[in-house]
Structures are given as C-alpha cells and as structure tokens.
Amino acid sequence: MNIRSGMILSLAMAYFILAVATALISQKEVLIAMRAPSWTAQALINQNEGMLSTFSTQADYAAIDACLRVAMAPESLLSPSIERESLARACLGMMADILGASPQNAYAWFVQAYFSKILGHEAGMNAALELSYLMGPNEQWIAEQRVLLAENVFSELSETAMRGHKQDLALLVQSQRGIRAIVQRYINDPRFRARITDIVEGLPRDDQRRFLSTLQQEMRGH
C-alpha cells in the first residue's frame, strides 16, 4: 500500500468513526427527549454517573425540565427530607455535567441554585443565581422562575444576587406576561409593595403608567 492509499484509508476510517459517534449522540438526544417527561424521582436518583450528560441545548433543557418537574410534584414535596435531598444531589450532579459542557446555560445555573437551596447550601445557591443572572439577564421565562425562588429566599440573597433579582423584577414589569404576575404579588404580599414600587418608579413613564393601569384592572377584579 503506497502513502497516498494509506492516507485515503485513514481519512475514510476517521469519517466512519465520526459518523458513528454522531449517530450515537443523536440517538441519545432522541432518547432523552422521549424519556425525560416520564422520569421519576427514583429514576433520576438511580442514574449512573454520566448517564445524563447531554450534547445539545434541547436535550439539556429536557433533562433540566425533568428535574424541576419531579422536584415540584406534590408527591416529592410531601416526601421525607432524605428522599428530597437524594433527588437534589442527583440533579446537582446532572447540572454539573451540563454546565461543564455549557457554562453559559442560565437555566441550568438557576436549577443548580434551586437544588442548592434544598440542601441548605446558601453560598452555593447565591453563586449559582448570580451566574444565572449573568448568563441570561434578558431571558424572561427564566426570570419568572428566578423571581419565585428569590422571593422565597429573599433574606438569604447576596448583594449581587439582590441586584440581579431587581433586574428580573424590572424585566417582568416591562413585559406583557410578567407584569400580571408582579401585580398579583403586589396585591397579595404587603411586604413586596414598597420594593416593587421603588423599582417601578425608576422605569420610563410609559412603563409606570402601564403598571398602574394593570394594577387598577386587577384590583377591580378582586
């Protein structure tokens, strides 16, 4: 076999290996997308290390969604603390895999903060929240979830996380969908009113008027 033939054979083998690897990765992504909606807490806990490592944003989100769905299900919320902690550790392991490959994933950083809180890791929760704010400052759908967590742990927020939380509140007040959730919290949580009022007063006039108009509409409906 001459040198040219050897090079052609080597290139052919390399392309074949790449094609097989790509096919295996694609197959795993499809399996994750199909199976993630039916994963249970025990299934997540029993996953072997590395089993949930993924390769695309879509597959990552499917796996992350599964962790949140299971953790927020009534049966999980009512389960013994030791089981919730086992689930939290399993999902934190998944987040470590995902973030190791995609450190810009703001959703994964938020979920890391969520499960760090379950385990009582205040510093880890704040660090993950801060990175979620940094990586996804304008992701409204993530901001909606961050606001819920931040309001529940308000007294534990670091100064940096507090700034990110205020930015999320301002983002939601200026959005069509988010403003109603903010108004509802304003109505139902007296402690929230002064804080959101300060934020609204710093927004453009049009946003201030829209907030007041939405508030009046919601108040009339109560």
PAGU-43658 format. One record per residue (C-alpha): residue number from 1; residue in three letters; x, y, z. Coordinates in nm, 4 decimals, padded with zeros to 6 digits. Layout:
REM residues N
{NUM, ALA, {X, Y, Z}}
...
//
This chain:
REM residues 222
{1, MET, {00.0000, 00.0000, 00.0000}}
{2, ASN, {00.1507, 00.3358, -00.1022}}
{3, ILE, {00.1451, 00.6500, 00.1113}}
{4, ARG, {-00.1461, 00.8047, -00.0816}}
{5, SER, {-00.3624, 00.4949, -00.0396}}
{6, GLY, {-00.2800, 00.4860, 00.3311}}
{7, MET, {-00.3867, 00.8480, 00.3751}}
{8, ILE, {-00.7148, 00.7863, 00.1929}}
{9, LEU, {-00.7844, 00.4800, 00.4103}}
{10, SER, {-00.7058, 00.6769, 00.7284}}
{11, LEU, {-00.9381, 00.9593, 00.6236}}
{12, ALA, {-01.2127, 00.7112, 00.5415}}
{13, MET, {-01.1773, 00.5481, 00.8838}}
{14, ALA, {-01.1857, 00.8878, 01.0547}}
{15, TYR, {-01.5045, 00.9856, 00.8719}}
{16, PHE, {-01.6591, 00.6482, 00.9585}}
{17, ILE, {-01.5783, 00.6887, 01.3303}}
{18, LEU, {-01.7148, 01.0454, 01.3252}}
{19, ALA, {-02.0352, 00.9302, 01.1564}}
{20, VAL, {-02.0853, 00.6522, 01.4133}}
{21, ALA, {-02.0199, 00.8916, 01.7028}}
{22, THR, {-02.2629, 01.1468, 01.5580}}
{23, ALA, {-02.5294, 00.8799, 01.5161}}
{24, LEU, {-02.4845, 00.7616, 01.8769}}
{25, ILE, {-02.5055, 01.1167, 02.0088}}
{26, SER, {-02.8191, 01.1864, 01.8060}}
{27, GLN, {-02.9746, 00.8636, 01.9303}}
{28, LYS, {-02.9022, 00.9596, 02.2913}}
{29, GLU, {-03.0545, 01.3043, 02.2419}}
{30, VAL, {-03.3712, 01.1488, 02.0986}}
{31, LEU, {-03.3920, 00.9054, 02.3911}}
{32, ILE, {-03.3552, 01.1891, 02.6426}}
{33, ALA, {-03.6238, 01.3967, 02.4683}}
{34, MET, {-03.8587, 01.0973, 02.4628}}
{35, ARG, {-03.7962, 00.9635, 02.8117}}
{36, ALA, {-03.7369, 01.2771, 03.0191}}
{37, PRO, {-04.1100, 01.3631, 03.0532}}
{38, SER, {-04.1693, 01.0271, 03.2238}}
{39, TRP, {-03.8638, 01.0172, 03.4514}}
{40, THR, {-03.9483, 00.9621, 03.8179}}
{41, ALA, {-03.7575, 01.0709, 04.1266}}
{42, GLN, {-03.6190, 00.7202, 04.1705}}
{43, ALA, {-03.5153, 00.7020, 03.8075}}
{44, LEU, {-03.3187, 01.0238, 03.8442}}
{45, ILE, {-03.1607, 00.9126, 04.1720}}
{46, ASN, {-03.0630, 00.5747, 04.0245}}
{47, GLN, {-02.8943, 00.7176, 03.7162}}
{48, ASN, {-02.5332, 00.6123, 03.6876}}
{49, GLU, {-02.2755, 00.8899, 03.6831}}
{50, GLY, {-02.2543, 01.0444, 03.3386}}
{51, MET, {-02.5729, 00.8809, 03.2114}}
{52, LEU, {-02.7473, 01.2147, 03.1799}}
{53, SER, {-02.4645, 01.4015, 03.0097}}
{54, THR, {-02.6153, 01.5610, 02.7014}}
{55, PHE, {-02.4946, 01.7197, 02.3819}}
{56, SER, {-02.7430, 01.9852, 02.2716}}
{57, THR, {-02.9345, 02.2681, 02.4339}}
{58, GLN, {-03.2644, 02.0961, 02.3553}}
{59, ALA, {-03.1565, 01.7737, 02.5252}}
{60, ASP, {-03.0156, 01.9674, 02.8203}}
{61, TYR, {-03.3442, 02.1530, 02.8673}}
{62, ALA, {-03.5438, 01.8285, 02.8523}}
{63, ALA, {-03.3312, 01.6802, 03.1293}}
{64, ILE, {-03.3421, 02.0002, 03.3383}}
{65, ASP, {-03.7207, 02.0220, 03.2980}}
{66, ALA, {-03.7477, 01.6657, 03.4272}}
{67, CYS, {-03.5586, 01.7506, 03.7449}}
{68, LEU, {-03.7779, 02.0521, 03.8171}}
{69, ARG, {-04.0991, 01.8681, 03.7293}}
{70, VAL, {-04.0176, 01.5820, 03.9651}}
{71, ALA, {-03.8977, 01.8090, 04.2469}}
{72, MET, {-04.2117, 02.0247, 04.2317}}
{73, ALA, {-04.4583, 01.7357, 04.2076}}
{74, PRO, {-04.6866, 01.7031, 04.5142}}
{75, GLU, {-04.5512, 01.3571, 04.5972}}
{76, SER, {-04.1950, 01.4936, 04.6048}}
{77, LEU, {-04.2894, 01.7979, 04.8117}}
{78, LEU, {-04.4534, 01.5654, 05.0658}}
{79, SER, {-04.1782, 01.3028, 05.0643}}
{80, PRO, {-03.9291, 01.2632, 05.3529}}
{81, SER, {-03.6432, 01.5112, 05.3538}}
{82, ILE, {-03.3883, 01.2369, 05.2939}}
{83, GLU, {-03.5545, 01.1491, 04.9620}}
{84, ARG, {-03.5737, 01.5139, 04.8560}}
{85, GLU, {-03.2063, 01.5537, 04.9396}}
{86, SER, {-03.1179, 01.2437, 04.7348}}
{87, LEU, {-03.3061, 01.3889, 04.4391}}
{88, ALA, {-03.1365, 01.7254, 04.4877}}
{89, ARG, {-02.7914, 01.5660, 04.4851}}
{90, ALA, {-02.8759, 01.3649, 04.1722}}
{91, CYS, {-02.9984, 01.6747, 03.9905}}
{92, LEU, {-02.6996, 01.8793, 04.1043}}
{93, GLY, {-02.4818, 01.6102, 03.9501}}
{94, MET, {-02.6739, 01.6492, 03.6267}}
{95, MET, {-02.6288, 02.0270, 03.6382}}
{96, ALA, {-02.2550, 01.9801, 03.6873}}
{97, ASP, {-02.2417, 01.7651, 03.3725}}
{98, ILE, {-02.4457, 02.0133, 03.1695}}
{99, LEU, {-02.2611, 02.3208, 03.2923}}
{100, GLY, {-01.9266, 02.1546, 03.2397}}
{101, ALA, {-02.0098, 02.1441, 02.8696}}
{102, SER, {-02.2254, 02.4596, 02.8518}}
{103, PRO, {-02.1282, 02.7080, 03.1252}}
{104, GLN, {-02.3430, 02.9755, 02.9565}}
{105, ASN, {-02.6660, 02.7833, 03.0305}}
{106, ALA, {-02.8610, 03.0264, 03.2520}}
{107, TYR, {-03.1417, 02.7750, 03.3057}}
{108, ALA, {-02.9034, 02.5126, 03.4446}}
{109, TRP, {-02.7484, 02.7720, 03.6785}}
{110, PHE, {-03.0953, 02.8592, 03.8074}}
{111, VAL, {-03.1766, 02.4924, 03.8701}}
{112, GLN, {-02.8434, 02.4486, 04.0464}}
{113, ALA, {-02.9455, 02.7349, 04.2755}}
{114, TYR, {-03.2861, 02.5724, 04.3354}}
{115, PHE, {-03.1398, 02.2387, 04.4442}}
{116, SER, {-02.8591, 02.4030, 04.6421}}
{117, LYS, {-03.1321, 02.5714, 04.8458}}
{118, ILE, {-03.2994, 02.2358, 04.9135}}
{119, LEU, {-02.9680, 02.1079, 05.0527}}
{120, GLY, {-02.9247, 02.4214, 05.2644}}
{121, HIS, {-02.6209, 02.5430, 05.0700}}
{122, GLU, {-02.6817, 02.9187, 05.0873}}
{123, ALA, {-02.3450, 03.0188, 04.9396}}
{124, GLY, {-02.3847, 02.7719, 04.6524}}
{125, MET, {-02.7377, 02.8942, 04.5890}}
{126, ASN, {-02.6259, 03.2560, 04.5652}}
{127, ALA, {-02.3262, 03.1742, 04.3461}}
{128, ALA, {-02.5467, 02.9809, 04.1021}}
{129, LEU, {-02.8134, 03.2529, 04.0992}}
{130, GLU, {-02.5514, 03.5185, 04.0281}}
{131, LEU, {-02.4269, 03.3199, 03.7286}}
{132, SER, {-02.7824, 03.2642, 03.6025}}
{133, TYR, {-02.8399, 03.6418, 03.6120}}
{134, LEU, {-02.5089, 03.6968, 03.4323}}
{135, MET, {-02.5684, 03.4378, 03.1598}}
{136, GLY, {-02.9378, 03.5113, 03.0979}}
{137, PRO, {-03.0227, 03.8683, 03.2006}}
{138, ASN, {-03.2998, 03.9034, 02.9401}}
{139, GLU, {-03.4439, 03.5510, 02.9401}}
{140, GLN, {-03.7962, 03.6280, 03.0611}}
{141, TRP, {-03.9067, 03.2656, 03.1026}}
{142, ILE, {-03.6066, 03.2021, 03.3288}}
{143, ALA, {-03.6552, 03.5347, 03.5076}}
{144, GLU, {-04.0086, 03.4298, 03.6025}}
{145, GLN, {-03.8720, 03.1236, 03.7795}}
{146, ARG, {-03.5793, 03.3086, 03.9363}}
{147, VAL, {-03.8197, 03.5641, 04.0850}}
{148, LEU, {-04.0205, 03.2900, 04.2557}}
{149, LEU, {-03.7061, 03.1417, 04.4101}}
{150, ALA, {-03.5536, 03.4776, 04.5047}}
{151, GLU, {-03.8723, 03.5954, 04.6751}}
{152, ASN, {-03.8836, 03.2736, 04.8783}}
{153, VAL, {-03.5238, 03.3192, 04.9963}}
{154, PHE, {-03.5173, 03.6985, 04.9959}}
{155, SER, {-03.3410, 03.7352, 05.3312}}
{156, GLU, {-03.0638, 03.4989, 05.2152}}
{157, LEU, {-02.9757, 03.6764, 04.8894}}
{158, SER, {-02.6264, 03.8140, 04.8450}}
{159, GLU, {-02.5824, 04.1755, 04.7333}}
{160, THR, {-02.5023, 04.0610, 04.3792}}
{161, ALA, {-02.7995, 03.8245, 04.3688}}
{162, MET, {-03.0204, 04.1044, 04.5032}}
{163, ARG, {-02.9185, 04.3277, 04.2132}}
{164, GLY, {-02.9973, 04.0500, 03.9695}}
{165, HIS, {-03.3353, 03.9965, 04.1341}}
{166, LYS, {-03.4216, 04.3645, 04.0954}}
{167, GLN, {-03.3264, 04.3466, 03.7275}}
{168, ASP, {-03.5571, 04.0462, 03.6852}}
{169, LEU, {-03.8431, 04.2340, 03.8519}}
{170, ALA, {-03.7900, 04.5317, 03.6236}}
{171, LEU, {-03.7800, 04.2995, 03.3209}}
{172, LEU, {-04.1112, 04.1380, 03.4179}}
{173, VAL, {-04.2825, 04.4682, 03.4929}}
{174, GLN, {-04.1976, 04.5797, 03.1390}}
{175, SER, {-04.3285, 04.2608, 02.9753}}
{176, GLN, {-04.6817, 04.1756, 02.8659}}
{177, ARG, {-04.6970, 03.8455, 03.0513}}
{178, GLY, {-04.4742, 03.9131, 03.3508}}
{179, ILE, {-04.6466, 04.2305, 03.4650}}
{180, ARG, {-04.9617, 04.0460, 03.5763}}
{181, ALA, {-04.7635, 03.8088, 03.7964}}
{182, ILE, {-04.5871, 04.1074, 03.9549}}
{183, VAL, {-04.9185, 04.2874, 04.0100}}
{184, GLN, {-05.0664, 03.9764, 04.1718}}
{185, ARG, {-04.7736, 03.9583, 04.4127}}
{186, TYR, {-04.8159, 04.3301, 04.4838}}
{187, ILE, {-05.1795, 04.2673, 04.5801}}
{188, ASN, {-05.1151, 03.9536, 04.7858}}
{189, ASP, {-04.7852, 04.0362, 04.9580}}
{190, PRO, {-04.7760, 04.3665, 05.1519}}
{191, ARG, {-04.4001, 04.3277, 05.2125}}
{192, PHE, {-04.3403, 04.3238, 04.8385}}
{193, ARG, {-04.5176, 04.6529, 04.7662}}
{194, ALA, {-04.2532, 04.9018, 04.8759}}
{195, ARG, {-03.9771, 04.7129, 04.6953}}
{196, ILE, {-04.1564, 04.6887, 04.3624}}
{197, THR, {-04.2761, 05.0484, 04.3915}}
{198, ASP, {-03.9127, 05.1630, 04.4144}}
{199, ILE, {-03.8301, 04.9626, 04.1013}}
{200, VAL, {-04.1309, 05.0877, 03.9047}}
{201, GLU, {-04.0502, 05.4500, 03.9931}}
{202, GLY, {-03.7144, 05.4064, 03.8211}}
{203, LEU, {-03.8699, 05.2881, 03.4945}}
{204, PRO, {-03.9792, 05.5025, 03.1964}}
{205, ARG, {-04.3122, 05.6844, 03.2330}}
{206, ASP, {-04.4933, 05.4575, 02.9906}}
{207, ASP, {-04.3983, 05.1501, 03.1953}}
{208, GLN, {-04.5086, 05.3231, 03.5157}}
{209, ARG, {-04.8472, 05.4062, 03.3655}}
{210, ARG, {-04.8919, 05.0542, 03.2354}}
{211, PHE, {-04.8132, 04.9103, 03.5776}}
{212, LEU, {-05.0685, 05.1366, 03.7456}}
{213, SER, {-05.3296, 05.0577, 03.4804}}
{214, THR, {-05.2744, 04.6825, 03.5214}}
{215, LEU, {-05.2892, 04.7168, 03.8989}}
{216, GLN, {-05.6204, 04.9049, 03.8806}}
{217, GLN, {-05.7666, 04.6408, 03.6488}}
{218, GLU, {-05.6615, 04.3590, 03.8804}}
{219, MET, {-05.7904, 04.5428, 04.1886}}
{220, ARG, {-06.1320, 04.5852, 04.0246}}
{221, GLY, {-06.1401, 04.2108, 03.9649}}
{222, HIS, {-06.0921, 04.1308, 04.3334}}
//
